[in-house]
Amino acid sequence: PAPTTPAPTAPASGYIYGDADGNGRVEAADAAAILRYVVQIGELTELGRIQGDVAPAFDGKPDSSDAAAVLRRVVQLITIFPIEEQ
């Protein structure tokens, strides 16, 4: 039989940190979704708030520091989020 590629798995926490819009990828659109939430012109689901809260204070309320961390990850200035270091 032909070898098969294993299916991607979620991190042990079950969350994809940085994926505020819930599409399964961490990208600039997640930072934009967080910023829309911060200025109250957009909503995030409960999962989006958890996954979008990646920089201290880890209070379930994403803010501009979380959006900045997402962008740093997208452009590969960081490889993991602060919440993943705990």
PDB file as gemmi writes it, atoms N, CA and C in Angstrom:
CRYST1    1.000    1.000    1.000  90.00  90.00  90.00 P 1                      
ATOM      1  N   PRO A   1       0.822  -1.196   0.000  1.00  0.00           N  
ATOM      2  CA  PRO A   1       0.000   0.000   0.000  1.00  0.00           C  
ATOM      3  C   PRO A   1       0.863   1.255   0.000  1.00  0.00           C  
ATOM      4  N   ALA A   2       0.323   2.315  -0.596  1.00  0.00           N  
ATOM      5  CA  ALA A   2       1.025   3.594  -0.658  1.00  0.00           C  
ATOM      6  C   ALA A   2       1.051   4.237   0.722  1.00  0.00           C  
ATOM      7  N   PRO A   3       2.163   4.923   1.046  1.00  0.00           N  
ATOM      8  CA  PRO A   3       2.210   5.605   2.336  1.00  0.00           C  
ATOM      9  C   PRO A   3       1.182   6.735   2.374  1.00  0.00           C  
ATOM     10  N   THR A   4       0.665   6.976   3.536  1.00  0.00           N  
ATOM     11  CA  THR A   4      -0.315   8.054   3.682  1.00  0.00           C  
ATOM     12  C   THR A   4       0.276   9.169   4.527  1.00  0.00           C  
ATOM     13  N   THR A   5      -0.177  10.361   4.248  1.00  0.00           N  
ATOM     14  CA  THR A   5       0.253  11.513   5.035  1.00  0.00           C  
ATOM     15  C   THR A   5      -0.666  11.630   6.235  1.00  0.00           C  
ATOM     16  N   PRO A   6      -0.105  11.741   7.422  1.00  0.00           N  
ATOM     17  CA  PRO A   6      -0.973  11.858   8.588  1.00  0.00           C  
ATOM     18  C   PRO A   6      -1.765  13.162   8.546  1.00  0.00           C  
ATOM     19  N   ALA A   7      -2.954  13.106   9.088  1.00  0.00           N  
ATOM     20  CA  ALA A   7      -3.790  14.305   9.152  1.00  0.00           C  
ATOM     21  C   ALA A   7      -3.180  15.291  10.136  1.00  0.00           C  
ATOM     22  N   PRO A   8      -3.317  16.595   9.855  1.00  0.00           N  
ATOM     23  CA  PRO A   8      -2.794  17.560  10.828  1.00  0.00           C  
ATOM     24  C   PRO A   8      -3.533  17.426  12.151  1.00  0.00           C  
ATOM     25  N   THR A   9      -2.831  17.676  13.215  1.00  0.00           N  
ATOM     26  CA  THR A   9      -3.464  17.589  14.530  1.00  0.00           C  
ATOM     27  C   THR A   9      -3.400  18.942  15.215  1.00  0.00           C  
ATOM     28  N   ALA A  10      -4.364  19.196  16.064  1.00  0.00           N  
ATOM     29  CA  ALA A  10      -4.383  20.431  16.842  1.00  0.00           C  
ATOM     30  C   ALA A  10      -3.356  20.316  17.955  1.00  0.00           C  
ATOM     31  N   PRO A  11      -2.884  21.458  18.462  1.00  0.00           N  
ATOM     32  CA  PRO A  11      -1.983  21.405  19.611  1.00  0.00           C  
ATOM     33  C   PRO A  11      -2.660  20.699  20.789  1.00  0.00           C  
ATOM     34  N   ALA A  12      -1.868  20.320  21.761  1.00  0.00           N  
ATOM     35  CA  ALA A  12      -2.403  19.595  22.919  1.00  0.00           C  
ATOM     36  C   ALA A  12      -3.561  20.341  23.578  1.00  0.00           C  
ATOM     37  N   SER A  13      -3.520  21.671  23.532  1.00  0.00           N  
ATOM     38  CA  SER A  13      -4.586  22.456  24.150  1.00  0.00           C  
ATOM     39  C   SER A  13      -5.881  22.377  23.347  1.00  0.00           C  
ATOM     40  N   GLY A  14      -5.772  21.974  22.085  1.00  0.00           N  
ATOM     41  CA  GLY A  14      -6.942  21.970  21.211  1.00  0.00           C  
ATOM     42  C   GLY A  14      -7.163  23.295  20.523  1.00  0.00           C  
ATOM     43  N   TYR A  15      -6.380  24.305  20.877  1.00  0.00           N  
ATOM     44  CA  TYR A  15      -6.523  25.638  20.299  1.00  0.00           C  
ATOM     45  C   TYR A  15      -5.455  25.892  19.251  1.00  0.00           C  
ATOM     46  N   ILE A  16      -5.804  26.685  18.265  1.00  0.00           N  
ATOM     47  CA  ILE A  16      -4.830  27.186  17.296  1.00  0.00           C  
ATOM     48  C   ILE A  16      -4.626  28.652  17.656  1.00  0.00           C  
ATOM     49  N   TYR A  17      -3.656  28.898  18.536  1.00  0.00           N  
ATOM     50  CA  TYR A  17      -3.441  30.260  19.003  1.00  0.00           C  
ATOM     51  C   TYR A  17      -3.104  31.188  17.850  1.00  0.00           C  
ATOM     52  N   GLY A  18      -3.726  32.352  17.881  1.00  0.00           N  
ATOM     53  CA  GLY A  18      -3.568  33.342  16.831  1.00  0.00           C  
ATOM     54  C   GLY A  18      -4.687  33.303  15.820  1.00  0.00           C  
ATOM     55  N   ASP A  19      -5.418  32.201  15.747  1.00  0.00           N  
ATOM     56  CA  ASP A  19      -6.498  32.035  14.771  1.00  0.00           C  
ATOM     57  C   ASP A  19      -7.793  32.634  15.322  1.00  0.00           C  
ATOM     58  N   ALA A  20      -7.862  33.960  15.343  1.00  0.00           N  
ATOM     59  CA  ALA A  20      -9.017  34.647  15.931  1.00  0.00           C  
ATOM     60  C   ALA A  20     -10.277  34.503  15.095  1.00  0.00           C  
ATOM     61  N   ASP A  21     -10.129  34.326  13.776  1.00  0.00           N  
ATOM     62  CA  ASP A  21     -11.325  34.213  12.936  1.00  0.00           C  
ATOM     63  C   ASP A  21     -11.794  32.772  12.763  1.00  0.00           C  
ATOM     64  N   GLY A  22     -11.036  31.820  13.309  1.00  0.00           N  
ATOM     65  CA  GLY A  22     -11.472  30.430  13.345  1.00  0.00           C  
ATOM     66  C   GLY A  22     -11.417  29.679  12.033  1.00  0.00           C  
ATOM     67  N   ASN A  23     -10.585  30.132  11.089  1.00  0.00           N  
ATOM     68  CA  ASN A  23     -10.520  29.435   9.806  1.00  0.00           C  
ATOM     69  C   ASN A  23      -9.424  28.374   9.741  1.00  0.00           C  
ATOM     70  N   GLY A  24      -8.737  28.147  10.873  1.00  0.00           N  
ATOM     71  CA  GLY A  24      -7.727  27.101  10.907  1.00  0.00           C  
ATOM     72  C   GLY A  24      -6.330  27.550  10.544  1.00  0.00           C  
ATOM     73  N   ARG A  25      -6.153  28.834  10.248  1.00  0.00           N  
ATOM     74  CA  ARG A  25      -4.840  29.368   9.867  1.00  0.00           C  
ATOM     75  C   ARG A  25      -4.567  30.647  10.659  1.00  0.00           C  
ATOM     76  N   VAL A  26      -3.288  30.914  10.908  1.00  0.00           N  
ATOM     77  CA  VAL A  26      -2.881  32.169  11.533  1.00  0.00           C  
ATOM     78  C   VAL A  26      -2.367  33.057  10.411  1.00  0.00           C  
ATOM     79  N   GLU A  27      -3.062  34.171  10.219  1.00  0.00           N  
ATOM     80  CA  GLU A  27      -2.721  35.074   9.117  1.00  0.00           C  
ATOM     81  C   GLU A  27      -3.077  36.506   9.500  1.00  0.00           C  
ATOM     82  N   ALA A  28      -2.703  37.462   8.652  1.00  0.00           N  
ATOM     83  CA  ALA A  28      -2.946  38.880   8.941  1.00  0.00           C  
ATOM     84  C   ALA A  28      -4.426  39.166   9.187  1.00  0.00           C  
ATOM     85  N   ALA A  29      -5.311  38.420   8.561  1.00  0.00           N  
ATOM     86  CA  ALA A  29      -6.745  38.626   8.765  1.00  0.00           C  
ATOM     87  C   ALA A  29      -7.145  38.415  10.221  1.00  0.00           C  
ATOM     88  N   ASP A  30      -6.405  37.584  10.940  1.00  0.00           N  
ATOM     89  CA  ASP A  30      -6.697  37.374  12.356  1.00  0.00           C  
ATOM     90  C   ASP A  30      -6.385  38.638  13.156  1.00  0.00           C  
ATOM     91  N   ALA A  31      -5.277  39.290  12.833  1.00  0.00           N  
ATOM     92  CA  ALA A  31      -4.943  40.550  13.505  1.00  0.00           C  
ATOM     93  C   ALA A  31      -6.006  41.597  13.201  1.00  0.00           C  
ATOM     94  N   ALA A  32      -6.463  41.646  11.963  1.00  0.00           N  
ATOM     95  CA  ALA A  32      -7.515  42.596  11.593  1.00  0.00           C  
ATOM     96  C   ALA A  32      -8.805  42.304  12.352  1.00  0.00           C  
ATOM     97  N   ALA A  33      -9.140  41.034  12.510  1.00  0.00           N  
ATOM     98  CA  ALA A  33     -10.350  40.660  13.251  1.00  0.00           C  
ATOM     99  C   ALA A  33     -10.232  41.088  14.713  1.00  0.00           C  
ATOM    100  N   ILE A  34      -9.058  40.918  15.290  1.00  0.00           N  
ATOM    101  CA  ILE A  34      -8.843  41.341  16.674  1.00  0.00           C  
ATOM    102  C   ILE A  34      -9.007  42.852  16.789  1.00  0.00           C  
ATOM    103  N   LEU A  35      -8.416  43.591  15.872  1.00  0.00           N  
ATOM    104  CA  LEU A  35      -8.511  45.055  15.936  1.00  0.00           C  
ATOM    105  C   LEU A  35      -9.942  45.535  15.736  1.00  0.00           C  
ATOM    106  N   ARG A  36     -10.702  44.885  14.860  1.00  0.00           N  
ATOM    107  CA  ARG A  36     -12.119  45.244  14.704  1.00  0.00           C  
ATOM    108  C   ARG A  36     -12.872  44.997  16.017  1.00  0.00           C  
ATOM    109  N   TYR A  37     -12.541  43.925  16.697  1.00  0.00           N  
ATOM    110  CA  TYR A  37     -13.144  43.621  17.998  1.00  0.00           C  
ATOM    111  C   TYR A  37     -12.776  44.703  19.023  1.00  0.00           C  
ATOM    112  N   VAL A  38     -11.504  45.105  19.036  1.00  0.00           N  
ATOM    113  CA  VAL A  38     -11.018  46.102  19.997  1.00  0.00           C  
ATOM    114  C   VAL A  38     -11.752  47.432  19.832  1.00  0.00           C  
ATOM    115  N   VAL A  39     -11.967  47.858  18.587  1.00  0.00           N  
ATOM    116  CA  VAL A  39     -12.626  49.156  18.356  1.00  0.00           C  
ATOM    117  C   VAL A  39     -14.141  49.007  18.229  1.00  0.00           C  
ATOM    118  N   GLN A  40     -14.628  47.827  18.551  1.00  0.00           N  
ATOM    119  CA  GLN A  40     -16.058  47.532  18.632  1.00  0.00           C  
ATOM    120  C   GLN A  40     -16.812  47.716  17.318  1.00  0.00           C  
ATOM    121  N   ILE A  41     -16.146  47.337  16.213  1.00  0.00           N  
ATOM    122  CA  ILE A  41     -16.860  47.313  14.931  1.00  0.00           C  
ATOM    123  C   ILE A  41     -16.965  45.890  14.400  1.00  0.00           C  
ATOM    124  N   GLY A  42     -16.542  44.929  15.207  1.00  0.00           N  
ATOM    125  CA  GLY A  42     -16.627  43.524  14.834  1.00  0.00           C  
ATOM    126  C   GLY A  42     -16.721  42.661  16.078  1.00  0.00           C  
ATOM    127  N   GLU A  43     -17.144  41.436  15.878  1.00  0.00           N  
ATOM    128  CA  GLU A  43     -17.288  40.482  16.975  1.00  0.00           C  
ATOM    129  C   GLU A  43     -16.319  39.328  16.780  1.00  0.00           C  
ATOM    130  N   LEU A  44     -15.986  38.694  17.879  1.00  0.00           N  
ATOM    131  CA  LEU A  44     -15.251  37.440  17.854  1.00  0.00           C  
ATOM    132  C   LEU A  44     -16.088  36.419  18.605  1.00  0.00           C  
ATOM    133  N   THR A  45     -16.059  35.192  18.133  1.00  0.00           N  
ATOM    134  CA  THR A  45     -16.721  34.119  18.870  1.00  0.00           C  
ATOM    135  C   THR A  45     -15.955  33.871  20.163  1.00  0.00           C  
ATOM    136  N   GLU A  46     -16.528  33.078  21.046  1.00  0.00           N  
ATOM    137  CA  GLU A  46     -15.810  32.726  22.272  1.00  0.00           C  
ATOM    138  C   GLU A  46     -14.484  32.042  21.927  1.00  0.00           C  
ATOM    139  N   LEU A  47     -14.502  31.132  20.963  1.00  0.00           N  
ATOM    140  CA  LEU A  47     -13.274  30.475  20.527  1.00  0.00           C  
ATOM    141  C   LEU A  47     -12.294  31.494  19.958  1.00  0.00           C  
ATOM    142  N   GLY A  48     -12.790  32.438  19.175  1.00  0.00           N  
ATOM    143  CA  GLY A  48     -11.932  33.477  18.606  1.00  0.00           C  
ATOM    144  C   GLY A  48     -11.276  34.330  19.675  1.00  0.00           C  
ATOM    145  N   ARG A  49     -12.022  34.616  20.754  1.00  0.00           N  
ATOM    146  CA  ARG A  49     -11.446  35.400  21.859  1.00  0.00           C  
ATOM    147  C   ARG A  49     -10.364  34.602  22.580  1.00  0.00           C  
ATOM    148  N   ILE A  50     -10.591  33.308  22.755  1.00  0.00           N  
ATOM    149  CA  ILE A  50      -9.575  32.469  23.411  1.00  0.00           C  
ATOM    150  C   ILE A  50      -8.338  32.355  22.531  1.00  0.00           C  
ATOM    151  N   GLN A  51      -8.534  32.015  21.274  1.00  0.00           N  
ATOM    152  CA  GLN A  51      -7.401  31.809  20.369  1.00  0.00           C  
ATOM    153  C   GLN A  51      -6.698  33.114  20.016  1.00  0.00           C  
ATOM    154  N   GLY A  52      -7.409  34.230  20.100  1.00  0.00           N  
ATOM    155  CA  GLY A  52      -6.818  35.526  19.773  1.00  0.00           C  
ATOM    156  C   GLY A  52      -6.083  36.167  20.925  1.00  0.00           C  
ATOM    157  N   ASP A  53      -6.233  35.636  22.125  1.00  0.00           N  
ATOM    158  CA  ASP A  53      -5.591  36.205  23.316  1.00  0.00           C  
ATOM    159  C   ASP A  53      -4.251  35.523  23.524  1.00  0.00           C  
ATOM    160  N   VAL A  54      -3.227  36.003  22.819  1.00  0.00           N  
ATOM    161  CA  VAL A  54      -1.946  35.302  22.774  1.00  0.00           C  
ATOM    162  C   VAL A  54      -0.815  35.997  23.511  1.00  0.00           C  
ATOM    163  N   ALA A  55      -1.031  37.256  23.896  1.00  0.00           N  
ATOM    164  CA  ALA A  55       0.001  38.022  24.592  1.00  0.00           C  
ATOM    165  C   ALA A  55      -0.532  38.421  25.966  1.00  0.00           C  
ATOM    166  N   PRO A  56       0.356  38.604  26.946  1.00  0.00           N  
ATOM    167  CA  PRO A  56      -0.134  38.945  28.287  1.00  0.00           C  
ATOM    168  C   PRO A  56      -1.120  40.107  28.208  1.00  0.00           C  
ATOM    169  N   ALA A  57      -2.228  40.029  28.844  1.00  0.00           N  
ATOM    170  CA  ALA A  57      -2.570  39.543  30.148  1.00  0.00           C  
ATOM    171  C   ALA A  57      -3.317  38.216  30.154  1.00  0.00           C  
ATOM    172  N   PHE A  58      -3.568  37.599  29.025  1.00  0.00           N  
ATOM    173  CA  PHE A  58      -4.266  36.315  28.954  1.00  0.00           C  
ATOM    174  C   PHE A  58      -5.582  36.344  29.721  1.00  0.00           C  
ATOM    175  N   ASP A  59      -6.418  37.322  29.415  1.00  0.00           N  
ATOM    176  CA  ASP A  59      -7.680  37.499  30.134  1.00  0.00           C  
ATOM    177  C   ASP A  59      -8.905  37.178  29.284  1.00  0.00           C  
ATOM    178  N   GLY A  60      -8.682  36.609  28.100  1.00  0.00           N  
ATOM    179  CA  GLY A  60      -9.806  36.273  27.229  1.00  0.00           C  
ATOM    180  C   GLY A  60     -10.360  37.464  26.476  1.00  0.00           C  
ATOM    181  N   LYS A  61      -9.663  38.591  26.545  1.00  0.00           N  
ATOM    182  CA  LYS A  61     -10.084  39.812  25.851  1.00  0.00           C  
ATOM    183  C   LYS A  61      -8.935  40.284  24.967  1.00  0.00           C  
ATOM    184  N   PRO A  62      -8.900  39.830  23.726  1.00  0.00           N  
ATOM    185  CA  PRO A  62      -7.818  40.243  22.840  1.00  0.00           C  
ATOM    186  C   PRO A  62      -7.749  41.769  22.723  1.00  0.00           C  
ATOM    187  N   ASP A  63      -6.519  42.267  22.638  1.00  0.00           N  
ATOM    188  CA  ASP A  63      -6.316  43.700  22.485  1.00  0.00           C  
ATOM    189  C   ASP A  63      -5.243  43.949  21.430  1.00  0.00           C  
ATOM    190  N   SER A  64      -4.813  45.191  21.301  1.00  0.00           N  
ATOM    191  CA  SER A  64      -3.867  45.530  20.243  1.00  0.00           C  
ATOM    192  C   SER A  64      -2.537  44.801  20.392  1.00  0.00           C  
ATOM    193  N   SER A  65      -2.129  44.474  21.613  1.00  0.00           N  
ATOM    194  CA  SER A  65      -0.877  43.723  21.773  1.00  0.00           C  
ATOM    195  C   SER A  65      -1.020  42.311  21.214  1.00  0.00           C  
ATOM    196  N   ASP A  66      -2.215  41.748  21.303  1.00  0.00           N  
ATOM    197  CA  ASP A  66      -2.455  40.428  20.711  1.00  0.00           C  
ATOM    198  C   ASP A  66      -2.403  40.513  19.186  1.00  0.00           C  
ATOM    199  N   ALA A  67      -3.018  41.565  18.624  1.00  0.00           N  
ATOM    200  CA  ALA A  67      -2.985  41.752  17.166  1.00  0.00           C  
ATOM    201  C   ALA A  67      -1.541  41.908  16.690  1.00  0.00           C  
ATOM    202  N   ALA A  68      -0.743  42.679  17.438  1.00  0.00           N  
ATOM    203  CA  ALA A  68       0.663  42.859  17.069  1.00  0.00           C  
ATOM    204  C   ALA A  68       1.419  41.531  17.123  1.00  0.00           C  
ATOM    205  N   ALA A  69       1.139  40.707  18.144  1.00  0.00           N  
ATOM    206  CA  ALA A  69       1.800  39.399  18.246  1.00  0.00           C  
ATOM    207  C   ALA A  69       1.428  38.506  17.071  1.00  0.00           C  
ATOM    208  N   VAL A  70       0.169  38.546  16.665  1.00  0.00           N  
ATOM    209  CA  VAL A  70      -0.260  37.749  15.509  1.00  0.00           C  
ATOM    210  C   VAL A  70       0.518  38.189  14.266  1.00  0.00           C  
ATOM    211  N   LEU A  71       0.634  39.492  14.063  1.00  0.00           N  
ATOM    212  CA  LEU A  71       1.377  39.973  12.889  1.00  0.00           C  
ATOM    213  C   LEU A  71       2.851  39.591  12.970  1.00  0.00           C  
ATOM    214  N   ARG A  72       3.437  39.656  14.162  1.00  0.00           N  
ATOM    215  CA  ARG A  72       4.838  39.229  14.299  1.00  0.00           C  
ATOM    216  C   ARG A  72       4.996  37.762  13.941  1.00  0.00           C  
ATOM    217  N   ARG A  73       4.022  36.945  14.305  1.00  0.00           N  
ATOM    218  CA  ARG A  73       4.071  35.522  13.958  1.00  0.00           C  
ATOM    219  C   ARG A  73       3.911  35.320  12.456  1.00  0.00           C  
ATOM    220  N   VAL A  74       2.999  36.075  11.847  1.00  0.00           N  
ATOM    221  CA  VAL A  74       2.752  35.941  10.406  1.00  0.00           C  
ATOM    222  C   VAL A  74       4.014  36.259   9.603  1.00  0.00           C  
ATOM    223  N   VAL A  75       4.745  37.295  10.016  1.00  0.00           N  
ATOM    224  CA  VAL A  75       5.958  37.666   9.279  1.00  0.00           C  
ATOM    225  C   VAL A  75       7.202  36.975   9.834  1.00  0.00           C  
ATOM    226  N   GLN A  76       6.984  36.006  10.714  1.00  0.00           N  
ATOM    227  CA  GLN A  76       8.015  35.131  11.251  1.00  0.00           C  
ATOM    228  C   GLN A  76       9.074  35.846  12.091  1.00  0.00           C  
ATOM    229  N   LEU A  77       8.660  36.916  12.789  1.00  0.00           N  
ATOM    230  CA  LEU A  77       9.557  37.547  13.758  1.00  0.00           C  
ATOM    231  C   LEU A  77       9.556  36.770  15.070  1.00  0.00           C  
ATOM    232  N   ILE A  78       8.469  36.025  15.306  1.00  0.00           N  
ATOM    233  CA  ILE A  78       8.411  35.111  16.444  1.00  0.00           C  
ATOM    234  C   ILE A  78       7.931  33.762  15.924  1.00  0.00           C  
ATOM    235  N   THR A  79       8.286  32.707  16.628  1.00  0.00           N  
ATOM    236  CA  THR A  79       7.864  31.371  16.194  1.00  0.00           C  
ATOM    237  C   THR A  79       6.764  30.797  17.075  1.00  0.00           C  
ATOM    238  N   ILE A  80       6.664  31.296  18.314  1.00  0.00           N  
ATOM    239  CA  ILE A  80       5.576  30.882  19.202  1.00  0.00           C  
ATOM    240  C   ILE A  80       5.040  32.118  19.914  1.00  0.00           C  
ATOM    241  N   PHE A  81       3.801  32.034  20.337  1.00  0.00           N  
ATOM    242  CA  PHE A  81       3.183  33.124  21.081  1.00  0.00           C  
ATOM    243  C   PHE A  81       3.544  33.017  22.554  1.00  0.00           C  
ATOM    244  N   PRO A  82       3.516  34.158  23.263  1.00  0.00           N  
ATOM    245  CA  PRO A  82       3.788  34.102  24.702  1.00  0.00           C  
ATOM    246  C   PRO A  82       2.908  33.104  25.451  1.00  0.00           C  
ATOM    247  N   ILE A  83       1.656  32.980  25.066  1.00  0.00           N  
ATOM    248  CA  ILE A  83       0.777  32.033  25.767  1.00  0.00           C  
ATOM    249  C   ILE A  83       1.241  30.591  25.593  1.00  0.00           C  
ATOM    250  N   GLU A  84       1.937  30.299  24.525  1.00  0.00           N  
ATOM    251  CA  GLU A  84       2.431  28.935  24.284  1.00  0.00           C  
ATOM    252  C   GLU A  84       3.691  28.635  25.093  1.00  0.00           C  
ATOM    253  N   GLU A  85       4.276  29.665  25.676  1.00  0.00           N  
ATOM    254  CA  GLU A  85       5.504  29.483  26.474  1.00  0.00           C  
ATOM    255  C   GLU A  85       5.191  29.108  27.914  1.00  0.00           C  
ATOM    256  N   GLN A  86       3.935  29.181  28.305  1.00  0.00           N  
ATOM    257  CA  GLN A  86       3.564  28.907  29.700  1.00  0.00           C  
ATOM    258  C   GLN A  86       3.597  27.431  29.992  1.00  0.00           C  
TER     259      GLN A  86                                                      
END                                                                             
